[in-house]
Amino acid sequence: MAYKFYAMDFAFYNSMGIYSFEARCEMLKEIGYDATHLSVWHGERWRDVEKLKNVKEKYGLDVAGVYVVLDLSLGEEHPRNKGILKMLEIMEGCSTVELAIQSVGHHIPPSDPKGDDIAVKWLEQALKIAERRNINILLYTHLSFWIERHEDAVRLCKRLNHPNLGIVFCGYHWYAVDGTNLSATLQAVSPYLKQVNISGSRRNPHGFGGVATIEPLDSGELDNFALLGQLKKMGYNGMIGYQGWSEGGDAYSKLSRSLKAFRDMERRLEAHPHWADLKLTP
């Protein structure tokens, strides 16, 4: 089975600006992607979500998700955070929100369970809307954010035990944080796993966050073929996306290379599944 493959709109950002919503959709359709994606960041761009309701009819693309960043150190009533709740109320044409929680309060470091109560209080509000509107909220791990590790997302999912709460496995952020225990991490995440995104990457002090690069899928040291093999072995059948943040340059070219690389990994894995059975670093 071929995975539905999408591109996060991060791939369309560069130092000069960002491609228009319309150009992004047209490029993805021409290249051969199955779905588009929208980043709304801190909720201040939630009105852009109104464009999603026409994407399927106009461009023949699905909408994989909307990425937002919650920062509770600003307080629940801050316009950025209120904007996310407002977005959940008006969103049409997409049923997935990818939520990165940047901070739950000053002096609470990444992965610190002391912030759980604060996050849970906000998530309970959001999940009431999500349940009513049939939207999935997927926790998005992110280097240097409060939800930095997939273990943090699992901890919150277990506590809330809500059918509309899940997890995005972020290949780059897993790799950049420590890049170990892939099988164990995926097994822990699997009951809540509803989406995946991947990137080429190599550890480099000039990379994102001074830790690692983000590259097309045919580049880097991170073995996405082995990662894809682990996903297939555990029975994952949801969408997979190309992340592409900070790539810059000619977006069309890099998106084409990444789609070609992904489909080739699928082909090899289908023909030779045992090739992905490398001995993973514990």
Contacts in CASP RR format, 6 or more apart in sequence:
PFRMAT RR
TARGET T0000
AUTHOR 0000-0000-0000
METHOD contacts of the structure
MODEL  1
MAYKFYAMDFAFYNSMGIYSFEARCEMLKEIGYDATHLSVWHGERWRDVE
KLKNVKEKYGLDVAGVYVVLDLSLGEEHPRNKGILKMLEIMEGCSTVELA
IQSVGHHIPPSDPKGDDIAVKWLEQALKIAERRNINILLYTHLSFWIERH
EDAVRLCKRLNHPNLGIVFCGYHWYAVDGTNLSATLQAVSPYLKQVNISG
SRRNPHGFGGVATIEPLDSGELDNFALLGQLKKMGYNGMIGYQGWSEGGD
AYSKLSRSLKAFRDMERRLEAHPHWADLKLTP
1 237 0 8 1.000
2 263 0 8 1.000
2 266 0 8 1.000
3 237 0 8 1.000
3 238 0 8 1.000
3 239 0 8 1.000
3 240 0 8 1.000
3 262 0 8 1.000
3 266 0 8 1.000
4 34 0 8 1.000
4 35 0 8 1.000
4 62 0 8 1.000
4 64 0 8 1.000
4 238 0 8 1.000
4 239 0 8 1.000
4 240 0 8 1.000
5 33 0 8 1.000
5 34 0 8 1.000
5 35 0 8 1.000
5 239 0 8 1.000
5 240 0 8 1.000
5 241 0 8 1.000
5 242 0 8 1.000
5 259 0 8 1.000
5 262 0 8 1.000
5 263 0 8 1.000
6 28 0 8 1.000
6 33 0 8 1.000
6 34 0 8 1.000
6 35 0 8 1.000
6 36 0 8 1.000
6 37 0 8 1.000
6 62 0 8 1.000
6 64 0 8 1.000
6 65 0 8 1.000
6 239 0 8 1.000
6 240 0 8 1.000
6 241 0 8 1.000
6 242 0 8 1.000
7 28 0 8 1.000
7 33 0 8 1.000
7 36 0 8 1.000
7 37 0 8 1.000
7 241 0 8 1.000
7 242 0 8 1.000
7 244 0 8 1.000
7 255 0 8 1.000
7 258 0 8 1.000
8 37 0 8 1.000
8 39 0 8 1.000
8 64 0 8 1.000
8 67 0 8 1.000
8 197 0 8 1.000
8 241 0 8 1.000
8 242 0 8 1.000
8 243 0 8 1.000
8 244 0 8 1.000
8 245 0 8 1.000
9 18 0 8 1.000
9 24 0 8 1.000
9 36 0 8 1.000
9 37 0 8 1.000
9 38 0 8 1.000
9 39 0 8 1.000
10 39 0 8 1.000
10 243 0 8 1.000
10 244 0 8 1.000
10 245 0 8 1.000
10 246 0 8 1.000
10 247 0 8 1.000
11 242 0 8 1.000
11 243 0 8 1.000
11 244 0 8 1.000
11 245 0 8 1.000
11 247 0 8 1.000
11 251 0 8 1.000
11 254 0 8 1.000
11 255 0 8 1.000
12 18 0 8 1.000
12 19 0 8 1.000
12 23 0 8 1.000
12 24 0 8 1.000
12 27 0 8 1.000
12 251 0 8 1.000
13 245 0 8 1.000
13 246 0 8 1.000
13 248 0 8 1.000
14 247 0 8 1.000
14 248 0 8 1.000
14 249 0 8 1.000
14 251 0 8 1.000
15 248 0 8 1.000
19 27 0 8 1.000
19 251 0 8 1.000
21 38 0 8 1.000
21 48 0 8 1.000
21 51 0 8 1.000
24 36 0 8 1.000
25 36 0 8 1.000
25 55 0 8 1.000
25 58 0 8 1.000
25 59 0 8 1.000
25 61 0 8 1.000
26 59 0 8 1.000
27 251 0 8 1.000
27 252 0 8 1.000
27 255 0 8 1.000
28 35 0 8 1.000
28 36 0 8 1.000
28 59 0 8 1.000
28 61 0 8 1.000
28 255 0 8 1.000
29 59 0 8 1.000
29 60 0 8 1.000
29 61 0 8 1.000
31 252 0 8 1.000
31 255 0 8 1.000
31 256 0 8 1.000
31 259 0 8 1.000
32 259 0 8 1.000
33 61 0 8 1.000
33 255 0 8 1.000
33 259 0 8 1.000
34 61 0 8 1.000
34 62 0 8 1.000
34 239 0 8 1.000
35 61 0 8 1.000
35 62 0 8 1.000
35 63 0 8 1.000
35 64 0 8 1.000
35 239 0 8 1.000
36 55 0 8 1.000
36 59 0 8 1.000
36 61 0 8 1.000
36 62 0 8 1.000
36 63 0 8 1.000
36 64 0 8 1.000
37 63 0 8 1.000
37 64 0 8 1.000
37 65 0 8 1.000
37 66 0 8 1.000
37 67 0 8 1.000
37 241 0 8 1.000
38 48 0 8 1.000
38 49 0 8 1.000
38 51 0 8 1.000
38 52 0 8 1.000
38 63 0 8 1.000
38 65 0 8 1.000
38 66 0 8 1.000
38 67 0 8 1.000
38 94 0 8 1.000
39 45 0 8 1.000
39 66 0 8 1.000
39 67 0 8 1.000
39 68 0 8 1.000
40 46 0 8 1.000
40 48 0 8 1.000
40 49 0 8 1.000
40 66 0 8 1.000
40 67 0 8 1.000
40 68 0 8 1.000
40 84 0 8 1.000
40 87 0 8 1.000
41 67 0 8 1.000
41 68 0 8 1.000
41 69 0 8 1.000
42 68 0 8 1.000
42 69 0 8 1.000
42 70 0 8 1.000
42 71 0 8 1.000
42 80 0 8 1.000
42 81 0 8 1.000
42 84 0 8 1.000
43 68 0 8 1.000
43 69 0 8 1.000
43 80 0 8 1.000
43 81 0 8 1.000
43 83 0 8 1.000
43 84 0 8 1.000
43 87 0 8 1.000
44 79 0 8 1.000
44 80 0 8 1.000
44 83 0 8 1.000
46 83 0 8 1.000
46 84 0 8 1.000
46 86 0 8 1.000
46 87 0 8 1.000
46 90 0 8 1.000
49 66 0 8 1.000
49 87 0 8 1.000
49 90 0 8 1.000
49 91 0 8 1.000
49 92 0 8 1.000
49 94 0 8 1.000
50 90 0 8 1.000
50 92 0 8 1.000
52 63 0 8 1.000
52 66 0 8 1.000
52 91 0 8 1.000
52 92 0 8 1.000
52 93 0 8 1.000
52 94 0 8 1.000
53 92 0 8 1.000
53 93 0 8 1.000
55 61 0 8 1.000
55 62 0 8 1.000
55 63 0 8 1.000
55 93 0 8 1.000
56 62 0 8 1.000
56 63 0 8 1.000
56 93 0 8 1.000
63 93 0 8 1.000
63 94 0 8 1.000
63 96 0 8 1.000
64 94 0 8 1.000
64 96 0 8 1.000
64 195 0 8 1.000
64 239 0 8 1.000
64 241 0 8 1.000
65 94 0 8 1.000
65 96 0 8 1.000
65 97 0 8 1.000
65 98 0 8 1.000
65 195 0 8 1.000
66 87 0 8 1.000
66 91 0 8 1.000
66 94 0 8 1.000
66 96 0 8 1.000
66 97 0 8 1.000
66 98 0 8 1.000
67 98 0 8 1.000
67 100 0 8 1.000
67 140 0 8 1.000
68 84 0 8 1.000
68 87 0 8 1.000
68 97 0 8 1.000
68 98 0 8 1.000
68 99 0 8 1.000
68 100 0 8 1.000
69 100 0 8 1.000
69 101 0 8 1.000
69 102 0 8 1.000
70 81 0 8 1.000
70 84 0 8 1.000
70 99 0 8 1.000
70 100 0 8 1.000
70 101 0 8 1.000
70 102 0 8 1.000
70 122 0 8 1.000
71 78 0 8 1.000
71 80 0 8 1.000
71 81 0 8 1.000
71 101 0 8 1.000
71 102 0 8 1.000
71 103 0 8 1.000
72 81 0 8 1.000
72 101 0 8 1.000
72 103 0 8 1.000
72 104 0 8 1.000
72 105 0 8 1.000
72 118 0 8 1.000
72 119 0 8 1.000
72 122 0 8 1.000
73 102 0 8 1.000
73 103 0 8 1.000
73 104 0 8 1.000
73 105 0 8 1.000
73 106 0 8 1.000
74 80 0 8 1.000
74 81 0 8 1.000
75 81 0 8 1.000
76 82 0 8 1.000
76 121 0 8 1.000
76 122 0 8 1.000
81 122 0 8 1.000
84 97 0 8 1.000
84 99 0 8 1.000
84 126 0 8 1.000
85 125 0 8 1.000
85 126 0 8 1.000
85 129 0 8 1.000
87 97 0 8 1.000
88 97 0 8 1.000
88 126 0 8 1.000
88 129 0 8 1.000
88 130 0 8 1.000
88 133 0 8 1.000
88 135 0 8 1.000
89 129 0 8 1.000
89 133 0 8 1.000
91 97 0 8 1.000
91 133 0 8 1.000
91 135 0 8 1.000
95 134 0 8 1.000
95 135 0 8 1.000
95 136 0 8 1.000
96 135 0 8 1.000
96 136 0 8 1.000
96 138 0 8 1.000
96 194 0 8 1.000
96 195 0 8 1.000
97 130 0 8 1.000
97 135 0 8 1.000
97 136 0 8 1.000
97 137 0 8 1.000
97 138 0 8 1.000
98 138 0 8 1.000
98 140 0 8 1.000
98 168 0 8 1.000
98 195 0 8 1.000
99 126 0 8 1.000
99 137 0 8 1.000
99 138 0 8 1.000
99 139 0 8 1.000
99 140 0 8 1.000
100 140 0 8 1.000
100 141 0 8 1.000
100 142 0 8 1.000
100 145 0 8 1.000
100 147 0 8 1.000
101 119 0 8 1.000
101 139 0 8 1.000
101 145 0 8 1.000
101 146 0 8 1.000
101 147 0 8 1.000
102 142 0 8 1.000
102 145 0 8 1.000
102 146 0 8 1.000
103 145 0 8 1.000
103 146 0 8 1.000
104 115 0 8 1.000
104 118 0 8 1.000
104 119 0 8 1.000
104 146 0 8 1.000
105 115 0 8 1.000
105 118 0 8 1.000
105 146 0 8 1.000
108 114 0 8 1.000
108 115 0 8 1.000
108 118 0 8 1.000
108 146 0 8 1.000
109 146 0 8 1.000
110 144 0 8 1.000
110 145 0 8 1.000
110 146 0 8 1.000
110 147 0 8 1.000
110 148 0 8 1.000
110 149 0 8 1.000
110 152 0 8 1.000
111 146 0 8 1.000
111 147 0 8 1.000
111 148 0 8 1.000
111 149 0 8 1.000
111 151 0 8 1.000
111 152 0 8 1.000
112 146 0 8 1.000
113 155 0 8 1.000
115 146 0 8 1.000
116 155 0 8 1.000
116 156 0 8 1.000
116 159 0 8 1.000
119 146 0 8 1.000
119 147 0 8 1.000
119 156 0 8 1.000
120 156 0 8 1.000
120 159 0 8 1.000
120 160 0 8 1.000
123 137 0 8 1.000
123 156 0 8 1.000
123 160 0 8 1.000
123 165 0 8 1.000
124 160 0 8 1.000
126 137 0 8 1.000
127 137 0 8 1.000
127 160 0 8 1.000
127 162 0 8 1.000
127 164 0 8 1.000
127 165 0 8 1.000
129 135 0 8 1.000
130 136 0 8 1.000
130 137 0 8 1.000
130 164 0 8 1.000
130 165 0 8 1.000
131 162 0 8 1.000
131 163 0 8 1.000
131 164 0 8 1.000
134 164 0 8 1.000
135 164 0 8 1.000
136 164 0 8 1.000
136 165 0 8 1.000
136 166 0 8 1.000
136 194 0 8 1.000
137 164 0 8 1.000
137 165 0 8 1.000
137 166 0 8 1.000
138 165 0 8 1.000
138 166 0 8 1.000
138 167 0 8 1.000
138 168 0 8 1.000
138 194 0 8 1.000
138 195 0 8 1.000
139 147 0 8 1.000
139 152 0 8 1.000
139 153 0 8 1.000
139 156 0 8 1.000
139 157 0 8 1.000
139 165 0 8 1.000
139 166 0 8 1.000
139 167 0 8 1.000
139 168 0 8 1.000
140 147 0 8 1.000
140 168 0 8 1.000
140 170 0 8 1.000
141 147 0 8 1.000
141 148 0 8 1.000
141 149 0 8 1.000
141 150 0 8 1.000
141 152 0 8 1.000
141 153 0 8 1.000
141 167 0 8 1.000
141 168 0 8 1.000
141 170 0 8 1.000
141 173 0 8 1.000
141 174 0 8 1.000
141 177 0 8 1.000
142 148 0 8 1.000
142 170 0 8 1.000
142 173 0 8 1.000
143 173 0 8 1.000
143 176 0 8 1.000
143 177 0 8 1.000
143 208 0 8 1.000
143 209 0 8 1.000
143 211 0 8 1.000
144 209 0 8 1.000
146 152 0 8 1.000
147 153 0 8 1.000
147 156 0 8 1.000
148 173 0 8 1.000
148 177 0 8 1.000
149 177 0 8 1.000
149 178 0 8 1.000
150 167 0 8 1.000
150 169 0 8 1.000
150 174 0 8 1.000
150 185 0 8 1.000
150 188 0 8 1.000
150 189 0 8 1.000
151 185 0 8 1.000
151 188 0 8 1.000
153 166 0 8 1.000
153 167 0 8 1.000
153 189 0 8 1.000
153 192 0 8 1.000
154 167 0 8 1.000
154 188 0 8 1.000
154 189 0 8 1.000
154 192 0 8 1.000
156 165 0 8 1.000
157 165 0 8 1.000
157 166 0 8 1.000
157 167 0 8 1.000
157 191 0 8 1.000
157 192 0 8 1.000
165 192 0 8 1.000
166 192 0 8 1.000
166 193 0 8 1.000
166 194 0 8 1.000
167 189 0 8 1.000
167 192 0 8 1.000
167 193 0 8 1.000
167 194 0 8 1.000
168 194 0 8 1.000
168 195 0 8 1.000
168 196 0 8 1.000
168 197 0 8 1.000
169 185 0 8 1.000
169 186 0 8 1.000
169 189 0 8 1.000
169 193 0 8 1.000
169 195 0 8 1.000
169 196 0 8 1.000
169 197 0 8 1.000
170 197 0 8 1.000
170 243 0 8 1.000
171 196 0 8 1.000
171 197 0 8 1.000
171 198 0 8 1.000
171 199 0 8 1.000
171 222 0 8 1.000
171 227 0 8 1.000
171 243 0 8 1.000
172 197 0 8 1.000
172 198 0 8 1.000
172 199 0 8 1.000
172 200 0 8 1.000
172 201 0 8 1.000
172 208 0 8 1.000
172 212 0 8 1.000
172 214 0 8 1.000
172 222 0 8 1.000
172 243 0 8 1.000
172 245 0 8 1.000
174 182 0 8 1.000
174 185 0 8 1.000
175 201 0 8 1.000
175 212 0 8 1.000
175 222 0 8 1.000
176 201 0 8 1.000
176 203 0 8 1.000
176 208 0 8 1.000
176 209 0 8 1.000
176 211 0 8 1.000
176 212 0 8 1.000
180 281 0 8 1.000
180 282 0 8 1.000
181 282 0 8 1.000
182 226 0 8 1.000
182 227 0 8 1.000
182 230 0 8 1.000
182 280 0 8 1.000
183 230 0 8 1.000
183 280 0 8 1.000
186 193 0 8 1.000
186 230 0 8 1.000
186 231 0 8 1.000
186 234 0 8 1.000
187 234 0 8 1.000
190 234 0 8 1.000
190 236 0 8 1.000
193 236 0 8 1.000
194 238 0 8 1.000
195 238 0 8 1.000
195 239 0 8 1.000
195 241 0 8 1.000
196 231 0 8 1.000
196 236 0 8 1.000
196 238 0 8 1.000
196 239 0 8 1.000
196 240 0 8 1.000
196 241 0 8 1.000
197 240 0 8 1.000
197 241 0 8 1.000
197 242 0 8 1.000
197 243 0 8 1.000
198 217 0 8 1.000
198 224 0 8 1.000
198 227 0 8 1.000
198 228 0 8 1.000
198 240 0 8 1.000
198 241 0 8 1.000
198 242 0 8 1.000
198 243 0 8 1.000
199 214 0 8 1.000
199 215 0 8 1.000
199 217 0 8 1.000
199 222 0 8 1.000
199 242 0 8 1.000
199 243 0 8 1.000
199 244 0 8 1.000
199 245 0 8 1.000
200 213 0 8 1.000
200 214 0 8 1.000
200 215 0 8 1.000
200 216 0 8 1.000
200 217 0 8 1.000
200 219 0 8 1.000
200 220 0 8 1.000
200 222 0 8 1.000
200 224 0 8 1.000
201 212 0 8 1.000
201 213 0 8 1.000
201 214 0 8 1.000
201 215 0 8 1.000
201 220 0 8 1.000
201 221 0 8 1.000
201 222 0 8 1.000
202 212 0 8 1.000
202 213 0 8 1.000
202 215 0 8 1.000
202 220 0 8 1.000
202 221 0 8 1.000
202 222 0 8 1.000
203 211 0 8 1.000
203 212 0 8 1.000
203 221 0 8 1.000
204 210 0 8 1.000
204 212 0 8 1.000
204 213 0 8 1.000
205 211 0 8 1.000
206 213 0 8 1.000
207 213 0 8 1.000
207 214 0 8 1.000
207 246 0 8 1.000
208 214 0 8 1.000
208 245 0 8 1.000
208 246 0 8 1.000
213 220 0 8 1.000
214 243 0 8 1.000
214 244 0 8 1.000
214 245 0 8 1.000
214 246 0 8 1.000
214 247 0 8 1.000
215 247 0 8 1.000
216 242 0 8 1.000
216 244 0 8 1.000
216 247 0 8 1.000
216 254 0 8 1.000
216 257 0 8 1.000
216 258 0 8 1.000
216 261 0 8 1.000
217 224 0 8 1.000
217 242 0 8 1.000
217 257 0 8 1.000
217 258 0 8 1.000
217 261 0 8 1.000
217 262 0 8 1.000
217 265 0 8 1.000
218 257 0 8 1.000
218 258 0 8 1.000
218 260 0 8 1.000
218 261 0 8 1.000
223 278 0 8 1.000
224 261 0 8 1.000
224 262 0 8 1.000
224 265 0 8 1.000
225 265 0 8 1.000
225 268 0 8 1.000
225 269 0 8 1.000
225 275 0 8 1.000
225 276 0 8 1.000
226 276 0 8 1.000
226 278 0 8 1.000
226 280 0 8 1.000
228 240 0 8 1.000
228 265 0 8 1.000
228 266 0 8 1.000
228 269 0 8 1.000
228 276 0 8 1.000
229 269 0 8 1.000
229 273 0 8 1.000
229 276 0 8 1.000
230 276 0 8 1.000
230 280 0 8 1.000
231 240 0 8 1.000
232 269 0 8 1.000
232 273 0 8 1.000
232 276 0 8 1.000
233 276 0 8 1.000
240 262 0 8 1.000
242 255 0 8 1.000
242 258 0 8 1.000
242 259 0 8 1.000
242 262 0 8 1.000
244 254 0 8 1.000
244 258 0 8 1.000
247 254 0 8 1.000
248 254 0 8 1.000
268 275 0 8 1.000
269 275 0 8 1.000
269 276 0 8 1.000
END
